């Protein structure tokens, strides 16, 4: 069996990426972690791609969708503007 077709490999990757997100915050690795977790769940359920390139494309699409969803959910609300009251040099 090919290693990239195993569900636990994707879940382990998701755990590693989520740990990196905790160490280096900024919602960068979290999108990839969610994409890897969903990919692991898809493979666990029995939905898998026929080859590595298609699997990576699906993973990239899932990661992009999760990043865009997080940006919409956690991002700056429409109409909000950051106002700075003090200057760093004062």
Backbone as JSON, one array per atom type, in Angstrom:
{
  "sequence": "XXXXXXXXXXXXXXXXXXXXXXXXXXXXXXXXXXXXXXXXXXXXXXXXXXXXXXXXXXXXXXXXXXXXXXXXXXXXXXXXXXXXXXXXXX",
  "N": [[0.84, -1.18, 0.0], [0.46, 2.22, -0.75], [2.01, 4.93, 0.9], [0.99, 7.58, 0.96], [-1.65, 7.16, 0.57], [-2.79, 6.35, 2.88], [-4.9, 6.89, 5.64], [-4.05, 7.63, 8.2], [-1.6, 8.82, 7.81], [-2.21, 11.29, 6.68], [-3.66, 12.39, 8.81], [-1.69, 12.48, 10.77], [0.01, 14.32, 9.57], [-1.71, 16.51, 9.64], [-1.83, 16.93, 12.4], [0.83, 17.61, 12.94], [1.05, 19.98, 11.41], [-0.88, 21.54, 12.71], [0.33, 21.78, 15.2], [2.58, 23.26, 14.46], [1.24, 25.6, 13.82], [0.46, 26.48, 16.33], [2.95, 27.05, 17.44], [3.99, 28.92, 15.64], [2.11, 31.37, 15.19], [-0.54, 32.71, 13.11], [-2.42, 31.91, 11.33], [-1.5, 30.52, 9.1], [-0.47, 27.86, 8.83], [-2.7, 26.56, 9.74], [-4.76, 26.38, 7.86], [-3.68, 24.52, 6.07], [-3.51, 22.39, 7.85], [-6.2, 21.83, 8.39], [-7.01, 21.14, 5.84], [-5.46, 18.81, 5.45], [-6.53, 17.21, 7.49], [-9.2, 16.91, 6.65], [-8.73, 15.6, 4.26], [-7.64, 13.22, 5.26], [-9.91, 12.25, 6.59], [-11.6, 11.84, 4.39], [-10.23, 9.79, 3.05], [-10.34, 7.84, 5.02], [-13.08, 7.31, 5.09], [-13.36, 6.19, 2.65], [-13.23, 7.45, 0.26], [-11.05, 8.12, -2.15], [-8.37, 9.39, -4.17], [-7.11, 8.52, -7.45], [-4.41, 8.71, -7.92], [-1.21, 10.1, -6.89], [-0.77, 12.85, -7.83], [-3.44, 13.8, -8.24], [-4.47, 13.48, -5.69], [-2.91, 15.35, -4.28], [-3.8, 17.69, -5.5], [-6.47, 17.74, -4.69], [-6.04, 17.98, -1.94], [-4.78, 20.51, -1.92], [-6.89, 22.1, -2.84], [-8.79, 21.72, -0.78], [-7.36, 22.83, 1.34], [-7.14, 25.49, 0.49], [-9.85, 26.23, 0.43], [-10.47, 25.98, 3.18], [-8.75, 27.9, 4.24], [-9.78, 30.26, 3.08], [-12.34, 30.22, 4.23], [-11.67, 30.52, 6.94], [-10.51, 33.03, 6.83], [-12.71, 34.59, 6.15], [-14.29, 34.13, 8.4], [-12.65, 34.79, 10.67], [-11.5, 37.15, 9.92], [-11.16, 40.76, 9.39], [-14.07, 42.56, 10.02], [-16.57, 43.78, 7.75], [-16.49, 47.18, 7.09], [-15.11, 47.8, 9.37], [-12.37, 49.53, 10.69], [-9.01, 49.78, 11.56], [-7.9, 51.94, 14.01], [-5.28, 53.87, 14.99], [-4.19, 55.13, 18.01], [-1.89, 55.97, 19.23], [1.56, 56.62, 18.54], [4.31, 54.59, 17.68], [6.75, 55.72, 18.09], [6.47, 57.62, 20.03]],
  "CA": [[0.0, 0.0, 0.0], [1.22, 3.46, -0.83], [1.93, 5.65, 2.16], [0.15, 8.77, 0.85], [-3.05, 6.72, 0.49], [-3.2, 5.93, 4.22], [-5.57, 7.98, 6.34], [-3.31, 8.05, 9.39], [-0.51, 9.7, 7.38], [-2.78, 12.62, 6.55], [-4.01, 12.87, 10.15], [-0.42, 12.83, 11.42], [0.43, 15.58, 8.96], [-2.58, 17.56, 10.17], [-1.4, 17.19, 13.77], [2.11, 18.33, 12.88], [0.78, 21.34, 10.93], [-1.58, 22.26, 13.78], [1.35, 22.1, 16.21], [3.34, 24.39, 13.92], [0.4, 26.8, 13.92], [0.54, 26.94, 17.72], [4.29, 27.6, 17.66], [4.17, 30.07, 14.76], [0.73, 31.75, 14.89], [-0.8, 33.59, 11.99], [-3.39, 31.22, 10.47], [-0.86, 30.04, 7.88], [-0.44, 26.4, 8.83], [-4.0, 26.02, 10.13], [-5.48, 26.02, 6.63], [-3.11, 23.25, 5.6], [-3.86, 21.35, 8.81], [-7.59, 21.47, 8.17], [-7.04, 20.42, 4.57], [-4.92, 17.46, 5.67], [-7.48, 16.45, 8.31], [-10.34, 16.54, 5.81], [-8.23, 14.59, 3.32], [-7.56, 11.99, 6.03], [-11.27, 11.75, 6.8], [-12.1, 11.33, 3.1], [-9.6, 8.49, 2.8], [-10.88, 6.92, 6.03], [-14.43, 6.95, 4.67], [-13.25, 5.35, 1.46], [-13.13, 8.3, -0.92], [-9.64, 8.41, -2.39], [-8.02, 9.69, -5.56], [-6.44, 7.4, -8.11], [-2.96, 8.89, -7.97], [-0.64, 11.14, -6.03], [-1.04, 14.22, -8.28], [-4.84, 14.17, -7.98], [-4.59, 13.59, -4.23], [-2.34, 16.63, -3.87], [-4.68, 18.76, -5.99], [-7.62, 17.76, -3.78], [-5.53, 18.55, -0.68], [-4.58, 21.94, -2.11], [-8.22, 22.73, -2.91], [-9.37, 21.71, 0.57], [-6.61, 23.79, 2.14], [-7.53, 26.82, 0.05], [-11.21, 26.48, 0.92], [-10.44, 26.19, 4.63], [-8.1, 29.2, 4.49], [-10.74, 31.32, 2.74], [-13.39, 30.2, 5.24], [-11.12, 31.12, 8.16], [-10.32, 34.47, 6.59], [-14.02, 35.21, 6.23], [-14.8, 34.01, 9.76], [-11.79, 35.46, 11.64], [-10.95, 38.38, 9.35], [-11.72, 42.06, 9.75], [-15.45, 42.68, 9.58], [-16.79, 44.83, 6.76], [-16.74, 48.47, 7.69], [-14.23, 48.05, 10.49], [-11.08, 50.08, 10.35], [-8.14, 49.93, 12.73], [-7.5, 53.32, 14.27], [-4.15, 53.91, 15.91], [-4.25, 56.32, 18.85], [-0.54, 56.38, 19.61], [2.62, 56.28, 17.6], [5.35, 53.75, 18.31], [7.91, 56.55, 18.38], [6.2, 58.59, 21.1]],
  "C": [[0.88, 1.24, 0.0], [0.97, 4.31, 0.42], [1.01, 6.86, 2.08], [-1.33, 8.41, 0.73], [-3.56, 6.22, 1.83], [-3.8, 7.12, 4.97], [-4.76, 8.51, 7.52], [-2.12, 8.94, 9.03], [-1.01, 11.13, 7.26], [-3.15, 13.2, 7.9], [-2.75, 13.25, 10.94], [0.12, 14.14, 10.87], [-0.4, 16.75, 9.47], [-2.18, 17.93, 11.6], [-0.09, 17.97, 13.8], [1.89, 19.77, 12.43], [0.03, 22.16, 11.98], [-0.62, 22.64, 14.9], [2.22, 23.26, 15.74], [2.54, 25.69, 14.0], [0.42, 27.36, 15.34], [1.88, 27.6, 17.99], [4.53, 28.86, 16.86], [2.78, 30.55, 14.34], [0.63, 32.68, 13.69], [-1.77, 33.01, 11.0], [-2.78, 30.78, 9.14], [-0.94, 28.52, 7.8], [-1.8, 25.78, 9.15], [-4.84, 25.62, 8.93], [-4.99, 24.7, 6.06], [-3.47, 22.11, 6.54], [-5.3, 20.89, 8.62], [-7.73, 20.7, 6.86], [-6.54, 19.0, 4.7], [-5.88, 16.6, 6.49], [-8.69, 16.02, 7.48], [-9.93, 15.48, 4.8], [-8.12, 13.24, 4.02], [-8.93, 11.39, 6.29], [-11.86, 11.19, 5.51], [-11.52, 9.95, 2.8], [-10.11, 7.45, 3.78], [-12.27, 6.42, 5.64], [-14.4, 6.06, 3.44], [-13.19, 6.13, 0.17], [-11.66, 8.65, -1.11], [-9.42, 8.65, -3.87], [-7.22, 8.52, -6.14], [-4.93, 7.53, -8.13], [-2.5, 10.01, -7.06], [-0.93, 12.55, -6.54], [-2.47, 14.67, -8.0], [-5.09, 14.32, -6.48], [-4.05, 14.93, -3.74], [-3.17, 17.8, -4.35], [-5.91, 18.88, -5.09], [-7.21, 18.36, -2.44], [-5.33, 20.05, -0.8], [-5.92, 22.68, -2.16], [-8.88, 22.79, -1.55], [-8.67, 22.72, 1.47], [-6.98, 25.23, 1.78], [-8.93, 27.17, 0.54], [-11.23, 26.74, 2.42], [-9.78, 27.52, 4.98], [-9.06, 30.35, 4.2], [-11.88, 31.39, 3.74], [-12.9, 30.83, 6.55], [-10.94, 32.62, 8.0], [-11.65, 35.21, 6.68], [-14.53, 35.21, 7.67], [-14.0, 34.85, 10.76], [-11.31, 36.82, 11.17], [-11.64, 39.63, 9.87], [-13.13, 42.15, 9.2], [-15.59, 43.86, 8.62], [-17.17, 46.12, 7.47], [-15.86, 48.78, 8.89], [-12.89, 48.55, 9.98], [-10.26, 50.17, 11.63], [-7.72, 51.38, 12.83], [-6.41, 53.28, 15.32], [-4.2, 55.23, 16.67], [-2.86, 56.84, 19.19], [0.44, 55.96, 18.54], [3.68, 55.49, 18.36], [6.56, 54.59, 18.72], [7.68, 57.56, 19.5], [6.62, 58.07, 22.44]]
}
